[in-house]
Amino acid sequence: MDPLPVTGDPASVVGTVRRWLDAADPPPLVVETSGSTGSPKRVLLPRAAVLASVSATARRLGTEGRWALRLPASYVAGLQVVVRSLVAGHDPVLDGWGPDDEPATLTSLVPTQLLRLLDDPAEVERLAAMDAVLLGGGPVDPALRSRAADLGVTVVATYGMAETCGGCVYDGFALDGVAVAIGAGGRVRLGGPTLFAGYDGDPALTDEVLVDGWFLTSDAGRLDEDGRLHVLGRLDDVVVSGGVNVPTPEVAARLREHPDVADAACVGVPDDEWGNRVVAFVVGGLDLGAARDWVSAVHPRSWAPRELHVVEDLPLLANGKLDRLALQERARG
């Protein structure tokens, strides 16, 4: 039985998912990864894995309801919004937040979306009325979360990927049935009933990342004594610059704490002198000297960016994630 691609406009995806849920023995769905760091992969998601994720999410949140779709339905986070809403007995809201007599009670966003929505009082009012706003697709800055909380918005930070049917770790703790371990080199390993079945058409890559029941992610992390997972960034986000390991996500997070910076990202690019140089992109007013001093106030001076670009906004992929390849190309240019 051929797998079923998740494609088309949101209404088409809703129809596809509804028929898939009702089928006696459906094929796995196929969703593509974002391709934020390379070529997209076609991920096979069996119905049992998708529904395991849906039920575990409902148990963790303590609620089901009508979901508002604010992410592309063809990617896993948007797909899960559709599935969760249908399983709960509601058509997902495909435009805005729904009518006043039947508004959405849950939604899923990426940090950049939430940052922009919090600038609109009408949007804040609708978000604050929801049971929860899932926030994934990238690191969640404490300042953003604090601001949302001050405005009455209940944020749940999620970690996961297409290969785990979306978020499988909420606010640092694995969903019921999900296993988390740290492997060699600090690599995050994930297991449990929400794992994908493999990559469509790429058995070699499947065998490389699905090992003994574990999915070997591309992320580095650590576990606290209480089992809370801290994701430190992608393994390839740690660049060697001047002989020093520099975790670029932490540098970007520090830059976002500057009062004159609305958003920031950092990438490493090859450099004849340093091996790799750390290049920062900031939305706001900040020069290189001030940026280096700001980072060095809390981190080693060797972590400070060696190049800085002031931009109007950061390039994003269709699913709202940062387009790291676009930034690296610009840095190289």
VENZINOR-V832595 format. One record per residue. N is the residue number from 1. RES is the residue in three letters. SS is DSSP state (H for helix, E for strand, - for the rest). OMEGA is omega in degrees with one decimal (* if undefined). D_CENTER is the distance of its C-alpha to the mean C-alpha in Angstrom with 1 decimal. Layout:
# VENZINOR-V832595
[[N RES SS OMEGA D_CENTER] [N RES SS OMEGA D_CENTER]]
This chain:
# VENZINOR-V832595
[[1 MET - -178.1 30.7] [2 ASP - 176.2 28.3] [3 PRO - -173.8 24.6] [4 LEU E 179.3 23.5] [5 PRO E 175.0 21.1] [6 VAL - -176.3 18.9] [7 THR - 175.9 20.1] [8 GLY - 180.0 21.8] [9 ASP - -176.6 21.4] [10 PRO H -179.2 19.9] [11 ALA H 177.7 23.4] [12 SER H 178.9 23.9] [13 VAL H 177.8 20.8] [14 VAL H 179.1 21.9] [15 GLY H 179.0 25.3] [16 THR H -177.9 24.1] [17 VAL H 179.5 22.0] [18 ARG H 178.9 25.0] [19 ARG H 179.8 27.4] [20 TRP H 178.7 25.2] [21 LEU H -176.8 25.1] [22 ASP H -175.2 28.8] [23 ALA - -179.0 29.8] [24 ALA - -177.1 31.9] [25 ASP - -172.1 30.3] [26 PRO - 173.7 27.4] [27 PRO - 175.0 26.0] [28 PRO - 171.2 22.3] [29 LEU E 174.1 19.9] [30 VAL E 173.0 18.5] [31 VAL E 177.8 15.1] [32 GLU E 171.8 14.1] [33 THR - -173.4 11.1] [34 SER - -175.8 9.9] [35 GLY - -176.5 12.4] [36 SER - -179.9 10.8] [37 THR - -180.0 13.0] [38 GLY - -178.5 15.7] [39 SER - 177.2 17.1] [40 PRO - 176.6 15.1] [41 LYS - -179.8 16.0] [42 ARG E -171.7 17.3] [43 VAL E -179.6 16.0] [44 LEU E -177.0 18.7] [45 LEU E 175.8 17.8] [46 PRO - -178.8 21.0] [47 ARG H -178.9 21.7] [48 ALA H 179.9 22.4] [49 ALA H 179.5 18.9] [50 VAL H -178.2 17.3] [51 LEU H 174.6 19.8] [52 ALA H 177.2 19.4] [53 SER H -179.4 15.7] [54 VAL H -177.3 17.1] [55 SER H 178.5 20.0] [56 ALA H 177.1 18.2] [57 THR H 179.9 15.8] [58 ALA H 179.1 19.1] [59 ARG H -178.0 20.8] [60 ARG H -179.4 18.4] [61 LEU H -178.4 18.2] [62 GLY - -178.3 21.9] [63 THR - 167.8 21.9] [64 GLU - 179.3 21.5] [65 GLY - 179.2 22.0] [66 ARG - -176.8 21.4] [67 TRP E 173.7 17.9] [68 ALA E -179.8 17.4] [69 LEU - 177.3 15.5] [70 ARG - 178.7 13.9] [71 LEU - 177.9 11.4] [72 PRO - -175.9 13.0] [73 ALA - -177.4 14.6] [74 SER - 174.8 14.8] [75 TYR - -167.5 11.1] [76 VAL H -178.3 10.2] [77 ALA H 176.9 8.4] [78 GLY H 176.6 11.5] [79 LEU H -178.2 13.8] [80 GLN H 174.4 13.2] [81 VAL H 179.4 14.1] [82 VAL H -177.4 17.2] [83 VAL H -177.7 18.1] [84 ARG H -179.3 17.8] [85 SER H -179.9 19.9] [86 LEU H 179.0 22.5] [87 VAL H 178.7 22.8] [88 ALA - 176.6 23.6] [89 GLY - -178.3 26.2] [90 HIS - 167.0 24.8] [91 ASP - 177.6 24.1] [92 PRO - 175.5 20.7] [93 VAL E -175.9 21.2] [94 LEU - -178.1 20.6] [95 ASP - 179.8 21.9] [96 GLY - -175.8 21.2] [97 TRP - 179.1 21.4] [98 GLY - -179.3 24.4] [99 PRO - -178.4 28.1] [100 ASP - -177.8 29.5] [101 ASP - 175.7 31.1] [102 GLU - -176.7 28.1] [103 PRO - 173.6 24.9] [104 ALA - 179.2 21.4] [105 THR - -178.5 20.8] [106 LEU E 173.7 17.1] [107 THR E 178.9 14.1] [108 SER E -176.5 10.3] [109 LEU E 166.9 8.9] [110 VAL E -174.0 6.6] [111 PRO H -178.9 8.5] [112 THR H 177.4 10.8] [113 GLN H -178.8 12.0] [114 LEU H 179.7 12.8] [115 LEU H -178.6 14.6] [116 ARG H -179.1 16.7] [117 LEU H -178.7 17.5] [118 LEU - 177.1 18.8] [119 ASP - -177.7 21.4] [120 ASP - -177.3 23.0] [121 PRO H 180.0 25.1] [122 ALA H 177.3 25.3] [123 GLU H 178.7 21.5] [124 VAL H -180.0 21.4] [125 GLU H 179.6 24.2] [126 ARG H 178.7 22.4] [127 LEU H -177.9 19.2] [128 ALA H 179.7 21.5] [129 ALA - -177.1 23.3] [130 MET - 176.7 20.4] [131 ASP - -179.8 20.1] [132 ALA E 172.2 16.4] [133 VAL E 177.5 13.4] [134 LEU E -176.3 10.2] [135 LEU E -178.2 7.5] [136 GLY E 179.1 3.8] [137 GLY - -179.6 1.2] [138 GLY - -179.4 4.0] [139 PRO - 178.8 7.2] [140 VAL - -180.0 9.2] [141 ASP - 177.0 12.7] [142 PRO H -179.1 15.5] [143 ALA H 178.0 17.4] [144 LEU H -179.9 15.1] [145 ARG H 178.8 15.0] [146 SER H 178.9 18.7] [147 ARG H 178.7 19.4] [148 ALA H 179.9 17.8] [149 ALA H 179.0 19.8] [150 ASP H 179.5 22.9] [151 LEU - 176.1 22.6] [152 GLY - -178.7 22.4] [153 VAL - 179.8 18.8] [154 THR - -177.4 17.5] [155 VAL E 173.1 13.9] [156 VAL E -179.3 12.2] [157 ALA E -177.2 9.2] [158 THR E 175.8 7.3] [159 TYR E 178.3 6.4] [160 GLY E -177.4 6.9] [161 MET E -179.5 7.1] [162 ALA H -176.9 9.8] [163 GLU H 176.9 12.4] [164 THR H -177.1 12.0] [165 CYS - -179.3 12.0] [166 GLY E -176.4 8.5] [167 GLY E 178.3 8.0] [168 CYS E 175.2 11.2] [169 VAL E -176.4 11.3] [170 TYR E -178.5 11.7] [171 ASP - 174.8 12.8] [172 GLY - -176.5 13.4] [173 PHE E -177.0 15.5] [174 ALA E 172.3 15.3] [175 LEU - 179.9 16.1] [176 ASP - 177.6 19.7] [177 GLY - -179.1 20.6] [178 VAL - 178.1 17.6] [179 ALA E 178.3 18.7] [180 VAL E 176.5 17.1] [181 ALA E 177.1 19.2] [182 ILE E -177.4 19.3] [183 GLY - -177.7 21.1] [184 ALA H 179.3 23.0] [185 GLY H -179.4 21.8] [186 GLY H -177.4 19.3] [187 ARG E 176.8 17.1] [188 VAL E 177.3 14.9] [189 ARG E -177.3 16.5] [190 LEU E 178.6 15.5] [191 GLY E 176.9 18.2] [192 GLY - -170.7 19.4] [193 PRO - -178.2 19.9] [194 THR - -176.8 16.4] [195 LEU - 177.7 16.5] [196 PHE - -178.1 17.0] [197 ALA - -179.3 20.5] [198 GLY E 177.4 20.0] [199 TYR E -179.3 19.5] [200 ASP - 176.9 21.9] [201 GLY - -178.4 24.7] [202 ASP - -179.1 23.5] [203 PRO H -179.3 25.1] [204 ALA H 178.5 25.3] [205 LEU H 176.4 21.6] [206 THR H -179.6 21.3] [207 ASP H -179.5 23.9] [208 GLU H -173.5 22.3] [209 VAL H 175.5 19.1] [210 LEU E -172.9 20.5] [211 VAL E 175.9 23.2] [212 ASP - 177.1 25.3] [213 GLY - 179.9 22.9] [214 TRP E 168.7 19.9] [215 PHE E -180.0 16.8] [216 LEU E -176.9 16.7] [217 THR E 175.0 13.2] [218 SER E -175.0 13.0] [219 ASP E 172.3 11.9] [220 ALA E -179.5 14.5] [221 GLY E 174.8 15.0] [222 ARG E 179.0 17.8] [223 LEU E 172.7 19.0] [224 ASP - 179.3 21.2] [225 GLU - -179.8 24.5] [226 ASP - 177.5 23.3] [227 GLY - 179.2 20.5] [228 ARG - 179.8 17.6] [229 LEU E 171.7 14.9] [230 HIS E 178.1 14.0] [231 VAL E -174.6 11.4] [232 LEU E -178.4 13.3] [233 GLY E 176.9 11.2] [234 ARG E 178.6 11.7] [235 LEU H 179.4 15.4] [236 ASP H 172.5 16.2] [237 ASP H 177.5 14.9] [238 VAL E -176.8 18.1] [239 VAL E 177.2 20.9] [240 VAL E -178.2 24.6] [241 SER E -178.1 26.4] [242 GLY - 179.7 30.1] [243 GLY - -177.9 29.8] [244 VAL E 174.3 27.2] [245 ASN E -178.0 23.7] [246 VAL E 177.2 21.5] [247 PRO E -173.7 17.8] [248 THR H 177.0 16.6] [249 PRO H 179.6 13.4] [250 GLU H 176.2 16.1] [251 VAL H 178.9 18.4] [252 ALA H 179.0 16.0] [253 ALA H 177.7 15.3] [254 ARG H 179.0 19.1] [255 LEU H 179.7 19.8] [256 ARG H 176.7 17.7] [257 GLU - -178.9 20.1] [258 HIS - -176.8 23.0] [259 PRO - -179.0 24.7] [260 ASP - -177.0 25.1] [261 VAL E 177.7 21.5] [262 ALA E 179.4 19.1] [263 ASP E -177.9 16.2] [264 ALA E 174.3 16.1] [265 ALA E 179.5 14.8] [266 CYS E 175.2 16.7] [267 VAL E 173.7 17.4] [268 GLY E 177.5 20.3] [269 VAL E -178.9 22.9] [270 PRO E -177.7 26.2] [271 ASP E -177.1 29.1] [272 ASP - -175.9 32.7] [273 GLU - -171.2 33.5] [274 TRP - -172.7 30.4] [275 GLY E 169.7 28.9] [276 ASN E 172.9 25.7] [277 ARG E 179.0 25.4] [278 VAL E -178.6 22.5] [279 VAL E -179.4 22.0] [280 ALA E 172.6 20.4] [281 PHE E -177.7 19.5] [282 VAL E 170.9 20.0] [283 VAL E -176.2 20.3] [284 GLY E -176.9 23.5] [285 GLY - -180.0 26.8] [286 LEU - 176.9 26.9] [287 ASP - -173.6 28.9] [288 LEU H -179.1 28.5] [289 GLY H 179.4 31.0] [290 ALA H 179.4 29.5] [291 ALA H -179.9 26.0] [292 ARG H 179.1 27.5] [293 ASP H -178.2 29.5] [294 TRP H 179.0 26.6] [295 VAL H -175.4 24.4] [296 SER H 179.4 27.6] [297 ALA - -178.5 28.4] [298 VAL - -179.4 26.0] [299 HIS - 176.5 25.1] [300 PRO - -180.0 27.5] [301 ARG H -179.4 29.0] [302 SER H 177.6 28.0] [303 TRP H -172.7 24.3] [304 ALA - -179.5 25.1] [305 PRO - 178.4 24.2] [306 ARG - 178.1 27.2] [307 GLU E -178.2 26.3] [308 LEU E 175.2 24.8] [309 HIS E 173.1 24.2] [310 VAL E -175.3 24.2] [311 VAL E 177.9 22.4] [312 GLU - 175.4 22.2] [313 ASP - 179.8 18.5] [314 LEU - 179.9 15.7] [315 PRO - -178.6 15.2] [316 LEU E 172.1 12.3] [317 LEU - -177.3 11.8] [318 ALA - -179.0 12.7] [319 ASN - 175.9 9.3] [320 GLY - 178.9 8.8] [321 LYS - 177.7 6.9] [322 LEU E 177.1 9.5] [323 ASP - -175.2 12.3] [324 ARG H -179.8 13.3] [325 LEU H 177.7 16.2] [326 ALA H 178.3 17.6] [327 LEU H 179.7 17.7] [328 GLN H 177.4 19.3] [329 GLU H 178.8 21.8] [330 ARG H -179.6 22.7] [331 ALA H 179.0 23.2] [332 ARG H -177.4 25.4] [333 GLY - * 27.4]]
